[in-house]
Amino acid sequence: MKKISLTGIKPTGILHIGNYFGALKPALGLARDYEARYFIADYHALNTMKDPAELRDTIRQVAAGWLASGLDPERVVFYRQSSVPETFELSTMLMAFTAKGLMNRAHAYKAAVEENREKGNDTDAGVNMGLFTYPVLMAADILLFDSDVVPVGKDQVQHIEMAQDIAQAVNANYRSEVLKIPQAAVEEQVAVVPGLDGRKMSKSYGNVIPLFAPEKELRALIMRIVTNSQGVEESKDPETSRIYQLYRLFASAEETAALARRYREGGMGWGEAKEALFSVANRELAPLREKFNGLMADPARLDGILGAGAEKARVIARATVSRMRKAAGID
């Protein structure tokens, strides 16, 4: 039997090319080797997103974005966290096995406390219980689905370690393997995609290329990529060009090698290089854009896909909660 992978997706708004190459494509590749499960962490989003219309639209955008990018709901389990109430029952039960000191050491909570101290505020100013107990809810997300591996960046490893600690406390108390111990699959080589200004593509820098931007907007954004003052006839180093770095993400090996030669030979201006980038980028993104727009125009279909995923997820979740309730003596 294949091992089980679980990927949590934060509903953080419009997806961009950096998300596509740095997170979506690697995560979707898990379905080749694992029994893959993906969920939209909408309850986690409540810690920072309080506008209901914004949250509802963001959830649909993220769901449509992952489906348009290649997630096949027939092959994997794809659901909204809030559609699986067993998550919250297990989370409540896990609270009884979670030391407050463990929560005190969570990176997000410690960072909030430190920021308050630097500002001279009360240490817990602005800290809600959702933030403080975030690791327990994440542990429930993971443990509920008997996850073998959870792909995370290095900054998220602590959350997996906390889930391990909590599961081990449960198993030790009941002297049986009530909950499977998950492992972190650390993403060592996450693609760093340059933004329009050369820094890492990030919404916080305002330098992103939206993944589903209309064709005219996509071209206009690519034409805004910052370049140096080298003239048309000068030889250029492709490895130091952010245009080339983006180009090779979309192009074939042969196309990439050919453009590198054009750089080194001279006779190519930055405008021509940007047109080449637009050509290969639009070639890949146009069908994704069409599928995304179709899904966003049909919210009933989108909600139906997520609802069907939640039904599959709940079959698994009920078995885990039943096992936990029986071990605890409250079945």
KAQUI-V799004 format. One record per residue. N is the residue number from 1. OMEGA is omega as a letter, one per 30 degrees, with the letter a starting at -180 (none if undefined). Layout:
# KAQUI-V799004
n=N omega=OMEGA
n=N omega=OMEGA
This chain:
# KAQUI-V799004
n=1 omega=l
n=2 omega=l
n=3 omega=a
n=4 omega=l
n=5 omega=l
n=6 omega=l
n=7 omega=l
n=8 omega=a
n=9 omega=l
n=10 omega=l
n=11 omega=a
n=12 omega=l
n=13 omega=a
n=14 omega=l
n=15 omega=l
n=16 omega=a
n=17 omega=l
n=18 omega=l
n=19 omega=a
n=20 omega=a
n=21 omega=a
n=22 omega=a
n=23 omega=a
n=24 omega=a
n=25 omega=l
n=26 omega=a
n=27 omega=l
n=28 omega=l
n=29 omega=l
n=30 omega=a
n=31 omega=l
n=32 omega=a
n=33 omega=a
n=34 omega=l
n=35 omega=a
n=36 omega=l
n=37 omega=a
n=38 omega=l
n=39 omega=l
n=40 omega=a
n=41 omega=a
n=42 omega=l
n=43 omega=l
n=44 omega=a
n=45 omega=a
n=46 omega=l
n=47 omega=a
n=48 omega=a
n=49 omega=a
n=50 omega=l
n=51 omega=a
n=52 omega=l
n=53 omega=l
n=54 omega=a
n=55 omega=a
n=56 omega=a
n=57 omega=a
n=58 omega=l
n=59 omega=a
n=60 omega=l
n=61 omega=a
n=62 omega=l
n=63 omega=l
n=64 omega=a
n=65 omega=l
n=66 omega=l
n=67 omega=l
n=68 omega=a
n=69 omega=l
n=70 omega=l
n=71 omega=a
n=72 omega=a
n=73 omega=l
n=74 omega=a
n=75 omega=a
n=76 omega=l
n=77 omega=a
n=78 omega=a
n=79 omega=l
n=80 omega=l
n=81 omega=a
n=82 omega=l
n=83 omega=a
n=84 omega=a
n=85 omega=l
n=86 omega=l
n=87 omega=a
n=88 omega=l
n=89 omega=l
n=90 omega=l
n=91 omega=l
n=92 omega=l
n=93 omega=a
n=94 omega=l
n=95 omega=a
n=96 omega=a
n=97 omega=a
n=98 omega=l
n=99 omega=l
n=100 omega=l
n=101 omega=l
n=102 omega=l
n=103 omega=l
n=104 omega=a
n=105 omega=a
n=106 omega=a
n=107 omega=a
n=108 omega=l
n=109 omega=l
n=110 omega=l
n=111 omega=l
n=112 omega=l
n=113 omega=a
n=114 omega=l
n=115 omega=l
n=116 omega=l
n=117 omega=l
n=118 omega=l
n=119 omega=a
n=120 omega=l
n=121 omega=l
n=122 omega=a
n=123 omega=a
n=124 omega=l
n=125 omega=l
n=126 omega=a
n=127 omega=l
n=128 omega=a
n=129 omega=l
n=130 omega=l
n=131 omega=a
n=132 omega=a
n=133 omega=l
n=134 omega=a
n=135 omega=l
n=136 omega=l
n=137 omega=l
n=138 omega=l
n=139 omega=l
n=140 omega=l
n=141 omega=a
n=142 omega=a
n=143 omega=a
n=144 omega=a
n=145 omega=l
n=146 omega=a
n=147 omega=l
n=148 omega=a
n=149 omega=l
n=150 omega=a
n=151 omega=a
n=152 omega=l
n=153 omega=a
n=154 omega=a
n=155 omega=a
n=156 omega=a
n=157 omega=a
n=158 omega=a
n=159 omega=l
n=160 omega=l
n=161 omega=l
n=162 omega=l
n=163 omega=l
n=164 omega=a
n=165 omega=a
n=166 omega=l
n=167 omega=l
n=168 omega=l
n=169 omega=l
n=170 omega=a
n=171 omega=l
n=172 omega=a
n=173 omega=a
n=174 omega=l
n=175 omega=l
n=176 omega=a
n=177 omega=l
n=178 omega=a
n=179 omega=l
n=180 omega=l
n=181 omega=a
n=182 omega=l
n=183 omega=l
n=184 omega=l
n=185 omega=a
n=186 omega=l
n=187 omega=a
n=188 omega=a
n=189 omega=l
n=190 omega=a
n=191 omega=l
n=192 omega=a
n=193 omega=a
n=194 omega=l
n=195 omega=a
n=196 omega=a
n=197 omega=l
n=198 omega=l
n=199 omega=l
n=200 omega=a
n=201 omega=a
n=202 omega=l
n=203 omega=a
n=204 omega=l
n=205 omega=a
n=206 omega=a
n=207 omega=a
n=208 omega=l
n=209 omega=a
n=210 omega=a
n=211 omega=a
n=212 omega=l
n=213 omega=l
n=214 omega=a
n=215 omega=a
n=216 omega=l
n=217 omega=l
n=218 omega=a
n=219 omega=a
n=220 omega=l
n=221 omega=l
n=222 omega=l
n=223 omega=l
n=224 omega=a
n=225 omega=a
n=226 omega=l
n=227 omega=l
n=228 omega=a
n=229 omega=a
n=230 omega=a
n=231 omega=a
n=232 omega=a
n=233 omega=a
n=234 omega=l
n=235 omega=a
n=236 omega=l
n=237 omega=a
n=238 omega=a
n=239 omega=l
n=240 omega=a
n=241 omega=l
n=242 omega=l
n=243 omega=l
n=244 omega=l
n=245 omega=l
n=246 omega=a
n=247 omega=a
n=248 omega=l
n=249 omega=a
n=250 omega=a
n=251 omega=l
n=252 omega=l
n=253 omega=a
n=254 omega=l
n=255 omega=a
n=256 omega=l
n=257 omega=a
n=258 omega=l
n=259 omega=l
n=260 omega=l
n=261 omega=l
n=262 omega=l
n=263 omega=a
n=264 omega=a
n=265 omega=a
n=266 omega=a
n=267 omega=l
n=268 omega=l
n=269 omega=a
n=270 omega=l
n=271 omega=l
n=272 omega=l
n=273 omega=l
n=274 omega=l
n=275 omega=l
n=276 omega=l
n=277 omega=l
n=278 omega=a
n=279 omega=a
n=280 omega=l
n=281 omega=a
n=282 omega=l
n=283 omega=a
n=284 omega=a
n=285 omega=a
n=286 omega=l
n=287 omega=l
n=288 omega=l
n=289 omega=a
n=290 omega=a
n=291 omega=l
n=292 omega=a
n=293 omega=l
n=294 omega=l
n=295 omega=a
n=296 omega=l
n=297 omega=a
n=298 omega=a
n=299 omega=l
n=300 omega=l
n=301 omega=a
n=302 omega=l
n=303 omega=l
n=304 omega=l
n=305 omega=l
n=306 omega=l
n=307 omega=l
n=308 omega=l
n=309 omega=l
n=310 omega=l
n=311 omega=l
n=312 omega=a
n=313 omega=a
n=314 omega=l
n=315 omega=l
n=316 omega=a
n=317 omega=a
n=318 omega=l
n=319 omega=l
n=320 omega=a
n=321 omega=l
n=322 omega=l
n=323 omega=a
n=324 omega=l
n=325 omega=l
n=326 omega=l
n=327 omega=a
n=328 omega=a
n=329 omega=l
n=330 omega=l
n=331 omega=none
